[in-house]
Amino acid sequence: MNLSKRIGASVLALALAGSALAGAAPAFAANKTDLVLGALIDVKSWDPSQADIGHMAPLYQAAYDNLILRTPDGKYKPNLATSWKLNADNTVMSLTLRTDVKFTDGTAFDATAAKANLDNFIKGNGPQAGTLAGASVAVVDATHITITLKDPNPELAYYLSTTDSYMASPKALGTAGLKTSPVGSGPYIIDPSSSAGSQEVFTANPNYWDKSKIKFKKIVFKIMPDVTARLNAMISGQIDATLLDTKTAPTAKGRGMTQYLNNVDWQGLLMFDRAGKINPQLKNVKVRQAIAYAINRPALLKALQDGQGELTNQPFAKSSPAYDVALDKSYPFDIKKAKQLLTEGNATGGFDLTMPAWPDPTMNAILGDQLKAIGVNVTWVQTPAADYRNALKTGKYAAGIFQLFQGTPWVAINQLATPNGSWNVLHSTDPVIDKALASLKDDATDKNLNAQAKIINKFLTQNAWYIPFYRVPQLFFTGKRVKTANQAQNAVPYLYNYAPTGK
């Protein structure tokens, strides 16, 4: 089937789904005291050391508390830590802890428990472990700890409000059972009816220390990687909220659902193999640049996002002090230039490139054709959507398609450029990056941070470590029974952002 027929078939399927349900009254699977979410992905392990950001955040938040709470606008509030202070050179944080919290197994939360969890995260080799690499944790007394960092981190509060400080019972840490069943101090307790990969069910924790966070008696995460299935579940009332896309959003809006637009991600190619260990050709910067010139971004945006989004060539956010409008003109679509660069990069005629297949076959078809036009022959490895993220993290692929959130300068640098960055999968280094990081180690003030972020953003763009296509709109929807709020720099709302409407 050619591309136009594939796209047409997809649109027809959505239209038929909408018309089939148009006359049906919603049959809600849950009552007004429950919240049912359509989730794109399930957690792979409930061990907090394996936690990740994005779509997995609400699941971990059901069972676990963080030391610090991050509000929808990105500000910070006390949680398990009642106060915290980072020293002048951003290397030591002192925290004061609550005294009235217990885990669901009856164990008390205290400084020893906090240290055990932070140590578990640091040693756990999880997807975000690099954010606390080399840190040490000390117990001062029962209600106070200090975290001493190897390198300055002016945004440590961000990490302690996301992946780095989910607190599990110290009795459960290191056990096999924690991988399949969380034991936390959070607002909800996992229910035996949960089924990994299908649905995760949580009931309200009757002994939870902060009753204001418990707005529902039950939380159900239905794991639904397919966007059409999520749309149909929204229309039929099987779920209360989910992420849709530009093809399904018009149907949802037409049915009276509330849309929450959040331009938080860029989508593009992550060129992991800058040293040429997997694909020798990619070691040459001109070859990576050739790929960047070969991509027809407007065509991709029209086919994948119905034209909704912003074309970009740089990985830092438009709102970031590191953003440079000139960089967005780095790689205009130019086949002739791309072929010339391949020749100059000693890859005349092209080469083979293996990547995991993106969940949307339209992307694979168009991008594959665009790269083939300059001789880069892509082999797509079929990968279940639920396993896609982890597949990219294995280090076996030279490149892959992904969407990355656009964090603040410090968060973006630690995501993209540091040797242990969460998406610097093959731990690339370069003297330009090393010099910028060394400067930040000596001076992490906002002025120097913004200056070094500009240098890093320019380097990443010009050296094609990452090849963004466009900034993609995240289109989240709720039905009539619940409301929510977008979460700053996260693809979906945090669990705390939901509330019933009473309808």
N, C-alpha and C positions, 0 to 999 in steps of 0.2 A: 504494500500500500504506500503511495507517495505521500509527501508531507502534507499537501493541501487536503488530501482525503483523510489523513489521520486527524488533522485539526477539525475538519468538518464533522467527523464521526464523534469526536469528543464533545463538540458543542451540541450536536443532535442528542447525545446521551443525556446531557444536562437538561435540555429542553424537555425530553420525554419524561425524565425523572420529575421535573417540576410540574408538568401537566398531569401526570398520573396522581400526584398528591394534591393537586389544586383544590379538589372538591372534598378532601378528607379533613375532618376536624382533628386537631392535634390530640394524640392520646399520650399524655405525659406518663413516662415510666416512673417518675418520682413525685412525691407530694411536695407541698410548699416548704417543707422543712429540710429538703434535700437539695444538693447541688450536684449536677451531673455534667462533667466536662468531656468534650471530645479531644483527646490528646493525640498528638502525632507520634509519640514515642514513649516507651516505657523505660524505667531505669533498668540497668543491667545488674546492679548490685545495690542493696540498701546500706552497705558499709559506707558511712559518710565520707571516707577518704576517696571514694570513687565518684563523688558528686560532681555535677557539671551545671553550667548555666543554661539560659535559654528555656527550651520547652520542658526540661526536667526540673526546673526550680520549683514549680507548684507542688510536684509530687513529694519532693524532699521536705518542703515546708509543712506538709500535712503532719508528718511524723516528728520532725525535728525543729528545735529552736536554734536560732543563731545567737551569738553574743550581742550583735548589733542589728537593729531593724532598719531596713531601707524603705522609705516611704515612696509612693508613686512618683513624686517629683525628684527623686534621687537624693533627698536629704536623709539624715540619720537620727534615730531615736534609740533610747535605752531599750534593751530586751533582757537577755540573761546578764548582760553587763549593765549596771546602772550608770556608770560613767567611765570615761577613758581619756587618756591624754598621751599624745605623741610628743616626744622630746624635740628640741630645736633642730637637730640634724636628721630627724625622721628615721631613726634607727631603733628606738626603744618605745614601746607602748605599754603604759601601765593601765590596768583595768580593775575596777571594783565590781564584784559579782553579787547577784541576788542571794538571799538566804532562805527563801521560801519555796524552792522548786524541788520536785522529785520526778524521777524517771518512772515510766509505767511499770517497772519491776520493783518499785519501792525504794530504789537507791537514791540517796540525796545528791543533789547537784552542789558542788563546791569547787574550790580552786584545784583540788587534786583531779576531779573529774574533767575540768576544763583542760588542764594540762595533758591528761591522757588522750583526750580527743584531738587536741592540736598536734601532739606528737604522732598520733595515728595518721593524721592527714599528711604531715610532713614526710613520713616514712612510707606512705601508702602507694606512691607512684601512680596516683590517679590522674585524670585528664587535666586537672588544675594544680597539681602538686608543686609545679615550678614557681607558683606565686608566693610560696613560703620557703623556697629552697634555702637551706643553710640556716634557717631560723632556730632559735632555742627558746624554750619556755621555762620559766621558773615560778614556783609557788612561793609567795611572800608569806601568806597566812591563809586561813580558810576562805577568806573572801577577796583576796587580791592575788593577781598574777602579773608577770611582766613578760612581754614578747620582745626578744632582742633579735634584730635582723642582721643578716650578713651584709646587705646593701641597703641604702636609704629607700624608703617607700612612703611618699607623702600621702598615698591613698590606701593605706593599710585598712582603714575603716571600710572601704568598699569591699575588699576581699573577705573581711570578717562578717560582712552582712550578706555575703553570697555563698560561695562554695566552701570557704576555708574553716568555718566554725559551726557547722551542724553538730549538735551535741547528742551523742548516744550514751546509753548507760555504760559506765566503765566495765561492768560485769559482762557486757555483750561484746565489747571490742575484742577483735581477734578470733571470735568464734565463727564457725561455719554458718550457724543459724542466722547471724546478722546479715548475711548476704541476701537471704530470702525473706526475712521478716524484720522490719525496723523496730528498735526498742529505744524510743526517745522520750523527751519531755514535752513534745509538741501538742498542739490543740486537738489532734485526732489520733486514734489508735487503729492500726490495720486490722481488718476483719478477716476471719477465716474463709469467707466466701471469695476473697481475692484470687485472681488467676493470672499469673505473670504472662505478659504479652497479650492479654485479652482485656481484663479490667482490674483495677486496683480499687478496693473498697475500704473506706475509713469511717469510723463512728466517733462521735464527739467524746473527748476525754473528760470524764466526770470530775476529775481532780485537777484539772488544768488551772494554773495559777493566774491566767489572764482571761477572764470570761468574755471580755469584749472582742476577742479574736474568734470566738466560736459563734458563728452566725448561722450555721446549719447543723442539723443532727447527724447528717451523713454526707460524705463526699465520695463520689464515684468518678474515677477516671476511666473512660472507655478508650482503649487504644485503637485508633482509627487512622492509619497512615494515608488512606485514600481520600482525597478532598471531596469527590462526589458522594462517597458514603457519609462524610461528615455533613455535607449540605442536606442530604436526605434525612439524616438523623435530626438535624435542626428543624426541618420542615415538619416532620412527624412528631416532634416533641420528645424524642428519646434522649436528647441532650439539651442543656441549657446554654452552652457557650462553646465556641470553637474558633479556630483560625481557618479562614477560607482564602480564596485568591481572586484575581481580577476576572476570571471566567465565571466563577460561582457567586461572587458578591452581588451582581445585579439581581439574581433570583432571590437572594436572602433579603436584600433591601426592598424588593417588590412584595415580599411577604411580611413587611413591617418589623423586621429585626433591626436592632441597633448596631451600627457600625462604629468601630473604634480604629481610626487610621493612625498608624505609628510608623514613620519612616526611620526605622532603626538599623536596617541591614544594608550591606552591599552584596551583590552576587557576582561571582566571577571565578576565574581559575586561580588556584593556589599552586604555585610552581615550587614544590618542595625541594626538588633535586638540583639545587644550584651548584653542587659540587660534581654533578655528573656521575654519581655512584650507580644509579639505576639506568638512566639514559645519558650516555656520555655527551651527546650533542647539547644537552641542556646546560652543561657547564659554561658554554660560551654565551655571554650576555646577548650577543647579536641574534642568537637563535631564539632566546626567550622574547626578545623584542620583535622578532619576525612574527611570532605567534600573536603578539599583541596587535600588530598591524593587520593581521589576517582576519581579525574578528570584526564582523559587521554588527556593531552594537545596536544601531537603530532597528535592524531587522530582528535581532534577538528580542529587543524590548517590545516590539509590536507583536511578535508571535507568542512570547511567553507571558507578557504582562499587559497585553492589549494596549500597549503604548503608555501605560501608567508607570511613572518612575522617572528618575533623572539619570541621564548618561554620565558616566564618570570614568576616569582613568586612574584615580588615586584612592588608597585605602582609608585615609583619614576623613572624618566627618566634615561636612560643609560648615557645621557650627564650631569646628575645632580651630583653635589658634594656629594649628599646623597646616590648615587648608590653604592651598595655593591655586587660584583660579587658572593660572597658566598651565598647571600640570594636567588639567582636564582636556588639554589639546595635544597631549603627548603622542597619542596613537590613533590618528584618523584612519579609517578603513582604506588600505592601500596595498593591493595584492602585489603590484610591481615592486614596491619598497620591501615588502615581506620576503619576496623571492631573492631580492638583491642581498638582504641581510643574511638569509640562509647561506648564500654563496660565500659571503664574507666571513661567516661563522663556520666554514668548512662543513656545511651540511647541504651541499648542492643536491637538489632532487628530493630532499626531504628525509623522513625517517619514520619509524613506527613508534607509537605512544600508547601505552595501556593505561586506562583509567576506569574506576568503578562507574557503572552506569548511574547517572542522576535519575531520581525517581520519576521525573517527567520525560517521557520518550521524545517529546517535541524538542526539548533542549538538546538531547543527544543527537538527534537527526540533523538539526540545523548547524550546531557547532561542529559536528563531525564533517559535514559537507564543506563548511568554511575552511577548516584546517586542511582538508583533502585538496583544496584548490591550490595550496602551496606545497603539497607533497607530504604533509604530516598525516599519516594514516592511523586513525584512532581505533583501537580495539576496546570495546566497552565490555567490562566484566559485570554481568548481572548481579546485583546486590540488593537484598531486601531493604526496604526503606528503613526499617527498624535497626539495621546493622550498618547503615551507610556511614554515619559519623565515625563509628569505631573503626570501620574499614580504612578511612582516611588517616586515622591516627596510628595505624599499625606500622607505618614506615615502609611498606612494600610498594607504594605507588610513587611515581615521579611527580605526578600532578593530579589534581582533582577539582571538580566543581563544588563550590560550597557558598553558603551565605554566612557572613560574619557581621556581628553587631559593631557599630561604630562607637567605641568608648571614648572617654576623656583621653587627653594626650598620654598620660602615664599608663592608663589601662591598655590603650592601643599599642603602645611601645612594648609592653610586657606580653601582649598577645601575639604580636607579629614579628618583633625584631630581636628580642633578647635570646641568647643561646638556648635557654630552657622555656622559651615562650610557648604558650599552649598550642599555637598553630605554626610554630617553627618546628615542624615535626622531625626534620632531619638535622636539627641543631646547627643551622648555617651560621657562619660568622663572617665578618668583613671588617677591615681596618676602619672604615668610615663609621660603621655602627659601633665598633669598640671604642672609638674616640668619643663619640657622643655619650655612650653609657658611662665612660670614665668621668666625663664632665659632670654628669648627673650625680655620680657617686660623691663628688666633691661639693656640688651645689645643686640641691633639688628645689630651689625656690621657683615660684611660678614663672618668673622672667626667664630663667635659664631653661626650665622645663619646656616652655613654649618654643624657645630658640632651638633647642636640640630636637624637639619633635618635628620642627620644620625641616631640619637637615635629614632626619630619618625618613620622613614622608617623601621627600624629594628622591632620596636614595632608593627606597623601595619601589617607587614608580619608575624611575629611569632605568633601574636594573631589572625590572620586571620580576621581582620576587613574588609579587601578586599582580594579577591582571584583572582588575574589576571591569564589569560590563556596565552596571547601572546600580543605583540605589533603589531598592525594591520596597514598595509599600506593603506593610503588614496589615492585613484586613481582618480584624478580629470582630466577632459578632456575638451578641447575647440575644436570647429570646425575651419574652415579656416578664418572666418570673424573677429574673436576676439583673443586676447592674454591676458594672465593674469600672476600672480606670486603667488606662495604659500605664505600664511600668517603664520608667526611664531606662533606656538602653537594654531592654529585654524584649524578646520577640512576642511574648504573651504576658498577660497580667500575672502578678504574684497572687498567691492564694488569698492573702489578706485583703486584696482589693475588691473582692466580691461581697455583695450583700443582697438579700432578697428584696424584691419590690413590693411584696404583699399581694401580687396579682395571681 
